[in-house]
Amino acid sequence: MANSSKERLCGAGAPLGHANGFPPSVYPFAFSGGIRRSPPFEVLANGGFFRSFPTDLPKEMASLSVETQSTSSEEMVPSSPSPPPPPRVYKPCFVCNDKSSGYHYGVSSCEGCKGFFRRSIQKNMVYTCHRDKNCQINKVTRNRCQFCRLQKCFQVGMSKEAVRNDRNKKKKEIKEEVVLPDSYEMPPEMEELIQKVSKAHQETFPSLCQLGKYTTNSSADQRVQLDLGLWDKFSELSTKCIIKIVEFAKRLPGFTTLTIADQITLLKSACLDILMLRICTRYTPEQDTMTFSDGLTLNRTQMHNAGFGPLTDLVFSFADQLLPLEMDDTETGLLSAICLICGDRMDLEEPEKVEKLQEPLLEALKFYARRRRPDKPYMFPRMLMKITDLRGISTKGAERAITLKLEIPGPMPPLIREMLENPEAFEDGAATPKPSERSSSESSNGSPTGEDSSGSKTP
């Protein structure tokens, strides 16, 4: 099939690369039988051919044609083509210092900052800064404060007018083109769901730029089995984080319509997933540190000594893998909600109802992620794949909690024990109550949901 196609092309006079050392030519007409001795070509004695000139040319041109005929074949072979020019290298993005893809709206910038600036101008976005309007903007922090990122775009010289001109130019171009997610109209119910989840996340988990970081020198340089001072602080902060996760769950649309038993099952199953996801979004790669909600910032060695132990490097590796996704607060909140409201958890009383609650969350994340990055449709499935990674880390985290019990001098803090661990790991011979049994006993003893078995909140 390939040979016959090649023969047809040859018969049509189409160029097929460099024949006999000559670069291919584009002929203004076709040859039914290949190249033949018809004007304006003449065959040479050596089998080559040249373009002849009309007989009425000046003498100078006629002599040139005679000289061309007598030229040897060696002299006619053109010199080797010059190498292609090197690829153009741009300065780093003026906004975040990431790799630039070219000059956009007047300055050298990356695709991320180009798209952010374009959307902000086209949609007349109004952002707020939760700190002092002077947040550091780099390729790691650029998604944490949209206000400061937009200000940085203006400071480095990005032009509003260039965005408007670019938009008008595109309107005049091809009318029939693929509609990008940026052009989709978001259904009102989806918009409302995204806003509620985003607000629930932001109000229970302040972003890194809102925190006043502080550090400690405790066991910062050498790994030890356990630093009791760091463990006390870590367990205190973890307890507060669990309370915030419960608050986040109760604010998710539909979560409190589930049975109390299913609410508790989902919280216990996903609590460690969400804890890990949250702390990993506060990873700072330049310093290799993680920051807790009160601003305490620990390096890798200190995280190990605070209780993470052999889990430390796995957690830091996961945090590093999150960076290319460039997830904002809304995406982190939606992914947390999907982790929590998941119908495949064991011991659920109404798994079908849980699955129905999860479906709009999946659609919301898919829509939001594709609208935010129209040129990167693969980001949504990559985010979902992180749930599998989180579950693997959580499994190892539960195993770590069992060994940690042998290292700490006192009992495990009650809420950590309640939310993260199977009671059998701490009380030999104690039976794990079924969800229906837990719903009454745990709620009467201060259940994580703060409600009794009838659904009313405990004081």
C-alpha positions as CSV (number, residue, x, y, z in Angstrom):
1,M,0.0,0.0,0.0
2,A,2.8,2.4,0.9
3,N,4.7,1.6,-2.4
4,S,1.7,2.1,-4.6
5,S,1.1,5.5,-2.8
6,K,4.7,6.4,-3.4
7,E,4.4,5.4,-7.1
8,R,1.2,7.5,-7.5
9,L,3.0,10.5,-5.9
10,C,6.0,10.0,-8.3
11,G,3.7,9.8,-11.2
12,A,2.0,13.0,-10.2
13,G,5.3,14.8,-10.1
14,A,5.1,15.3,-6.3
15,P,8.5,15.9,-4.6
16,L,9.7,13.0,-2.5
17,G,12.6,14.4,-0.6
18,H,16.1,15.0,-2.2
19,A,16.4,13.1,-5.4
20,N,20.0,12.8,-6.9
21,G,21.2,15.4,-4.4
22,F,18.7,18.1,-5.5
23,P,16.3,19.7,-3.0
24,P,12.6,19.0,-3.9
25,S,10.8,21.5,-6.1
26,V,7.1,22.4,-6.1
27,Y,6.0,22.2,-9.7
28,P,3.1,24.3,-11.1
29,F,1.8,21.4,-13.2
30,A,1.7,17.6,-13.0
31,F,3.4,15.0,-15.1
32,S,1.2,12.0,-16.0
33,G,4.2,9.8,-16.7
34,G,6.8,11.2,-14.4
35,I,9.4,13.8,-15.3
36,R,9.9,13.9,-19.1
37,R,11.6,16.0,-21.8
38,S,8.9,18.6,-22.2
39,P,9.5,22.3,-21.7
40,P,10.8,24.0,-19.7
41,F,13.1,21.1,-18.9
42,E,16.0,19.5,-20.9
43,V,17.8,16.2,-20.1
44,L,21.5,16.3,-19.5
45,A,24.1,13.8,-20.8
46,N,24.6,12.5,-17.2
47,G,20.8,11.8,-16.8
48,G,20.0,14.9,-14.8
49,F,17.9,17.8,-16.0
50,F,18.0,21.6,-15.9
51,R,15.6,24.3,-16.7
52,S,16.1,25.7,-20.2
53,F,15.6,29.3,-21.2
54,P,13.6,30.7,-24.1
55,T,15.5,31.3,-27.4
56,D,14.8,35.0,-27.3
57,L,16.8,35.6,-24.1
58,P,19.7,38.1,-24.2
59,K,23.2,36.7,-25.2
60,E,24.4,36.9,-21.6
61,M,21.6,34.7,-20.4
62,A,22.0,32.3,-23.3
63,S,25.7,31.8,-22.5
64,L,24.7,31.2,-18.9
65,S,22.5,28.3,-20.1
66,V,25.3,26.8,-22.1
67,E,27.7,27.0,-19.2
68,T,25.0,25.3,-17.0
69,Q,24.8,22.4,-19.5
70,S,28.5,21.8,-19.4
71,T,28.8,21.9,-15.6
72,S,29.9,18.6,-14.1
73,S,27.5,16.7,-11.8
74,E,29.8,17.1,-8.9
75,E,29.6,20.9,-9.2
76,M,25.8,20.8,-9.3
77,V,25.4,19.1,-6.0
78,P,24.3,21.7,-3.5
79,S,26.1,22.2,-0.2
80,S,24.5,20.6,2.8
81,P,21.7,22.6,4.3
82,S,22.5,24.8,7.2
83,P,21.5,23.6,10.7
84,P,18.1,24.8,12.0
85,P,18.3,27.8,14.3
86,P,18.4,27.0,18.1
87,P,15.1,27.1,19.9
88,R,14.2,30.5,21.3
89,V,14.7,30.9,25.0
90,Y,12.6,33.3,27.0
91,K,13.3,34.9,30.3
92,P,11.5,33.3,33.2
93,C,7.9,34.4,33.9
94,F,8.0,37.9,35.3
95,V,5.2,37.2,37.7
96,C,6.1,33.8,39.3
97,N,9.5,33.0,37.9
98,D,8.3,29.8,36.4
99,K,9.4,28.7,32.9
100,S,8.1,31.1,30.3
101,S,6.2,30.1,27.2
102,G,6.7,33.4,25.4
103,Y,5.6,37.1,25.6
104,H,2.0,37.5,26.6
105,Y,0.2,40.8,27.1
106,G,3.5,42.7,27.0
107,V,5.7,40.6,29.3
108,S,7.5,37.2,29.4
109,S,5.1,34.9,31.3
110,C,4.2,31.3,31.8
111,E,0.9,29.7,30.6
112,G,-0.5,29.7,34.1
113,C,0.0,33.5,34.7
114,K,-1.1,34.3,31.2
115,G,-4.4,32.5,31.7
116,F,-4.9,33.9,35.2
117,F,-4.5,37.4,34.0
118,R,-6.7,36.9,30.9
119,R,-9.6,35.4,33.0
120,S,-9.2,38.1,35.7
121,I,-9.5,40.9,33.1
122,Q,-12.2,39.4,30.9
123,K,-14.4,38.5,33.9
124,N,-13.7,41.7,35.9
125,M,-12.7,39.6,38.9
126,V,-12.4,41.3,42.3
127,Y,-10.1,39.5,44.7
128,T,-9.2,40.1,48.4
129,C,-6.0,39.5,50.3
130,H,-6.3,38.0,53.8
131,R,-3.0,39.4,54.9
132,D,-1.2,42.6,54.3
133,K,-1.5,42.7,50.4
134,N,2.1,41.9,50.1
135,C,2.1,38.1,49.6
136,Q,5.2,36.5,48.0
137,I,4.3,35.2,44.5
138,N,6.3,32.4,43.0
139,K,5.5,29.2,41.1
140,V,4.6,27.4,44.4
141,T,2.6,30.2,46.1
142,R,1.0,31.8,43.1
143,N,-2.4,30.1,43.6
144,R,-2.6,31.0,47.3
145,C,-3.5,34.7,46.9
146,Q,-5.2,35.8,43.8
147,F,-5.2,39.5,44.8
148,C,-1.5,39.7,45.1
149,R,-0.9,37.7,42.0
150,L,-3.0,40.1,39.9
151,Q,-1.2,43.1,41.5
152,K,2.1,41.4,40.5
153,C,0.8,41.0,36.9
154,F,0.2,44.8,36.8
155,Q,3.5,45.6,38.5
156,V,5.5,43.7,35.9
157,G,3.7,45.4,33.0
158,M,0.9,43.1,31.8
159,S,-1.6,45.2,29.8
160,K,-5.4,45.2,30.2
161,E,-5.7,46.6,26.7
162,A,-3.7,43.8,25.2
163,V,-6.2,41.3,26.7
164,R,-9.2,43.2,25.2
165,N,-7.4,43.5,21.8
166,D,-6.6,39.8,21.9
167,R,-10.2,39.0,22.7
168,N,-11.5,41.1,19.8
169,K,-9.0,39.6,17.4
170,K,-10.1,36.0,18.3
171,K,-13.7,37.0,17.7
172,K,-12.8,38.0,14.1
173,E,-11.0,34.7,13.5
174,I,-12.5,31.3,12.7
175,K,-16.1,31.3,13.9
176,E,-16.5,27.5,13.9
177,E,-14.1,26.3,16.6
178,V,-14.3,24.0,19.6
179,V,-16.0,25.6,22.5
180,L,-13.6,25.7,25.5
181,P,-14.7,25.1,29.0
182,D,-14.1,28.8,29.7
183,S,-17.1,29.6,27.5
184,Y,-19.4,27.1,29.3
185,E,-22.2,28.5,31.4
186,M,-22.1,27.0,34.8
187,P,-25.5,25.7,36.0
188,P,-26.8,27.7,38.9
189,E,-27.0,24.7,41.2
190,M,-23.4,23.7,40.4
191,E,-22.2,27.2,41.1
192,E,-24.0,27.2,44.4
193,L,-22.5,23.8,45.3
194,I,-19.0,24.9,44.5
195,Q,-19.4,28.1,46.5
196,K,-20.7,26.2,49.6
197,V,-17.9,23.6,49.5
198,S,-15.3,26.3,48.9
199,K,-16.5,28.4,51.7
200,A,-16.7,25.4,54.1
201,H,-13.1,24.5,53.3
202,Q,-11.7,28.1,53.6
203,E,-13.5,28.8,56.9
204,T,-12.2,25.5,58.5
205,F,-8.7,25.6,57.0
206,P,-6.9,28.9,56.5
207,S,-4.6,29.1,53.6
208,L,-0.8,29.4,54.1
209,C,-0.7,33.1,53.2
210,Q,-3.1,33.8,56.1
211,L,-0.9,32.2,58.7
212,G,1.8,33.8,60.8
213,K,4.6,31.2,60.6
214,Y,6.8,30.4,63.5
215,T,9.4,27.7,64.1
216,T,11.0,25.8,66.9
217,N,14.6,24.5,67.3
218,S,13.5,21.4,69.0
219,S,15.3,18.3,67.4
220,A,15.5,20.1,64.1
221,D,18.8,18.5,62.9
222,Q,18.7,14.8,63.9
223,R,16.0,12.1,63.7
224,V,15.1,10.5,66.9
225,Q,12.4,7.9,67.7
226,L,10.1,10.5,69.3
227,D,10.5,14.1,70.6
228,L,7.9,14.2,73.4
229,G,7.7,18.0,73.2
230,L,6.9,18.0,69.5
231,W,4.5,15.1,70.0
232,D,2.5,17.0,72.6
233,K,2.2,20.0,70.2
234,F,1.5,17.8,67.2
235,S,-1.3,15.8,69.1
236,E,-2.8,19.1,70.3
237,L,-2.9,20.5,66.8
238,S,-4.2,17.3,65.3
239,T,-7.1,17.2,67.7
240,K,-8.0,20.8,66.6
241,C,-7.7,19.7,63.0
242,I,-10.1,16.8,63.5
243,I,-12.7,19.2,65.0
244,K,-12.4,21.4,62.0
245,I,-12.8,18.5,59.6
246,V,-16.0,17.5,61.4
247,E,-17.2,21.1,61.1
248,F,-16.3,21.0,57.4
249,A,-18.3,17.8,56.9
250,K,-21.4,19.1,58.6
251,R,-21.4,22.1,56.2
252,L,-21.3,20.0,53.1
253,P,-24.7,20.0,51.3
254,G,-26.6,16.8,52.2
255,F,-24.1,15.3,54.7
256,T,-26.3,15.8,57.7
257,T,-29.2,14.1,55.9
258,L,-27.3,10.8,56.2
259,T,-27.9,8.6,59.2
260,I,-25.8,9.4,62.2
261,A,-24.1,6.0,61.8
262,D,-23.1,6.7,58.2
263,Q,-21.9,10.2,59.2
264,I,-19.6,8.7,61.8
265,T,-18.5,5.9,59.5
266,L,-17.5,8.4,56.7
267,L,-15.7,10.7,59.1
268,K,-13.7,7.9,60.7
269,S,-12.8,6.4,57.3
270,A,-11.8,9.7,55.6
271,C,-10.5,11.8,58.5
272,L,-6.8,10.7,58.0
273,D,-7.2,11.2,54.2
274,I,-8.3,14.8,54.7
275,L,-5.7,15.5,57.4
276,M,-3.0,14.4,55.1
277,L,-4.3,16.3,52.1
278,R,-4.7,19.5,54.2
279,I,-1.2,19.4,55.7
280,C,0.4,18.6,52.3
281,T,-1.2,21.7,50.7
282,R,0.8,23.7,53.3
283,Y,4.1,22.2,52.0
284,T,6.9,24.7,51.2
285,P,9.4,23.0,48.9
286,E,12.1,25.7,49.2
287,Q,12.5,25.0,52.9
288,D,11.1,21.5,52.9
289,T,8.7,22.4,55.6
290,M,5.0,21.9,56.5
291,T,2.9,24.4,58.4
292,F,0.1,23.7,60.8
293,S,-3.1,25.8,61.3
294,D,-1.6,27.8,64.2
295,G,1.5,28.7,62.1
296,L,3.9,26.2,63.6
297,T,6.3,25.2,60.8
298,L,8.3,22.0,61.0
299,N,11.0,20.7,58.8
300,R,11.2,17.1,57.6
301,T,13.3,15.9,60.5
302,Q,11.0,17.6,63.1
303,M,7.9,16.0,61.4
304,H,9.6,12.6,61.8
305,N,10.3,13.3,65.4
306,A,6.8,14.7,66.2
307,G,5.3,11.3,65.5
308,F,5.2,10.7,61.7
309,G,8.2,8.4,62.0
310,P,8.6,6.0,59.0
311,L,5.6,7.7,57.4
312,T,7.5,11.0,57.0
313,D,9.2,10.6,53.6
314,L,6.0,9.1,52.1
315,V,4.0,12.2,53.2
316,F,6.6,14.6,51.9
317,S,6.8,12.8,48.6
318,F,3.0,13.0,48.2
319,A,3.1,16.8,49.0
320,D,5.7,17.2,46.3
321,Q,3.5,15.4,43.8
322,L,0.6,17.8,44.6
323,L,2.6,20.8,43.5
324,P,2.3,20.3,39.7
325,L,-1.5,20.2,40.1
326,E,-1.5,23.8,41.4
327,M,-4.8,23.2,43.2
328,D,-6.5,26.2,44.7
329,D,-8.7,26.2,47.8
330,T,-11.9,25.4,45.9
331,E,-10.3,22.3,44.3
332,T,-8.8,21.2,47.6
333,G,-12.2,21.6,49.2
334,L,-14.0,19.6,46.5
335,L,-11.4,16.8,46.6
336,S,-11.7,16.6,50.4
337,A,-15.5,16.4,50.1
338,I,-15.2,13.6,47.5
339,C,-12.8,11.7,49.8
340,L,-15.3,12.0,52.6
341,I,-18.6,11.3,50.9
342,C,-17.7,8.0,49.3
343,G,-20.1,5.1,48.9
344,D,-17.4,2.3,48.9
345,R,-16.7,2.7,52.6
346,M,-17.3,-0.4,54.7
347,D,-20.3,-0.7,57.1
348,L,-22.4,2.0,55.5
349,E,-26.1,1.6,56.1
350,E,-27.1,3.6,52.9
351,P,-24.2,3.4,50.4
352,E,-26.5,4.3,47.5
353,K,-27.5,7.5,49.1
354,V,-23.9,8.4,49.8
355,E,-23.0,7.7,46.1
356,K,-25.8,10.0,45.0
357,L,-24.4,12.8,47.2
358,Q,-20.9,12.2,45.7
359,E,-22.0,12.5,42.1
360,P,-22.6,16.2,42.0
361,L,-19.3,16.8,43.8
362,L,-17.4,14.8,41.1
363,E,-19.1,16.8,38.4
364,A,-18.4,20.1,40.1
365,L,-14.7,19.3,40.4
366,K,-14.5,18.2,36.8
367,F,-16.3,21.3,35.6
368,Y,-14.3,23.7,37.8
369,A,-10.9,22.1,37.0
370,R,-11.5,22.1,33.3
371,R,-12.9,25.6,33.3
372,R,-9.9,26.8,35.3
373,R,-7.4,25.1,32.9
374,P,-9.0,24.7,29.5
375,D,-5.7,23.6,28.0
376,K,-5.2,20.8,30.6
377,P,-8.2,18.4,30.6
378,Y,-6.0,15.7,32.2
379,M,-5.9,17.6,35.5
380,F,-9.2,16.3,36.8
381,P,-8.4,12.6,36.5
382,R,-5.0,13.3,38.0
383,M,-6.7,14.9,41.0
384,L,-8.9,11.9,41.4
385,M,-5.9,9.6,41.3
386,K,-4.6,11.3,44.4
387,I,-7.5,9.8,46.4
388,T,-5.9,6.4,45.9
389,D,-2.6,7.7,47.0
390,L,-4.2,9.2,50.1
391,R,-5.9,6.0,51.0
392,G,-2.5,4.2,50.8
393,I,-0.9,6.8,53.1
394,S,-3.9,6.5,55.5
395,T,-3.5,2.8,55.8
396,K,0.2,3.2,56.7
397,G,-0.8,6.0,59.0
398,A,-3.2,3.7,60.9
399,E,-0.3,1.2,61.2
400,R,1.9,3.9,62.5
401,A,-0.6,4.9,65.1
402,I,-0.5,1.4,66.6
403,T,3.3,1.5,67.0
404,L,3.1,5.1,68.2
405,K,1.0,4.0,71.2
406,L,4.1,2.0,72.4
407,E,6.3,5.1,72.2
408,I,4.3,7.7,73.9
409,P,4.2,7.7,77.8
410,G,0.5,8.2,78.2
411,P,-2.7,7.3,76.4
412,M,-3.5,8.4,72.9
413,P,-5.6,11.6,72.9
414,P,-9.2,10.5,72.9
415,L,-10.4,12.3,69.7
416,I,-7.4,11.0,67.7
417,R,-8.0,7.5,69.0
418,E,-11.7,7.8,68.2
419,M,-11.3,9.1,64.7
420,L,-8.2,7.4,63.4
421,E,-7.9,4.1,65.1
422,N,-9.8,0.9,65.6
423,P,-10.4,0.5,69.4
424,E,-9.1,-3.1,69.2
425,A,-5.6,-1.6,68.6
426,F,-5.7,-0.1,72.1
427,E,-7.9,-2.4,74.2
428,D,-7.1,-6.1,73.9
429,G,-10.3,-8.1,73.5
430,A,-12.5,-5.1,73.0
431,A,-15.1,-5.7,70.2
432,T,-15.6,-3.1,67.5
433,P,-19.2,-2.0,67.7
434,K,-21.3,-2.1,64.6
435,P,-22.4,1.3,63.1
436,S,-25.9,0.9,64.5
437,E,-24.5,0.3,67.9
438,R,-22.0,3.2,67.6
439,S,-24.6,5.7,66.6
440,S,-26.1,5.7,70.1
441,S,-23.1,5.0,72.3
442,E,-20.8,7.4,70.6
443,S,-23.3,10.2,70.3
444,S,-24.2,10.0,73.9
445,N,-20.5,10.2,74.8
446,G,-19.6,13.1,72.6
447,S,-19.7,11.8,69.1
448,P,-17.6,13.5,66.4
449,T,-20.8,14.8,64.8
450,G,-22.0,16.4,68.0
451,E,-25.5,14.9,67.6
452,D,-27.5,12.2,69.4
453,S,-29.1,9.2,67.7
454,S,-32.3,11.2,67.1
455,G,-30.4,13.8,65.1
456,S,-30.5,16.6,67.6
457,K,-27.3,18.3,68.6
458,T,-25.9,17.7,72.0
459,P,-25.2,20.8,74.2
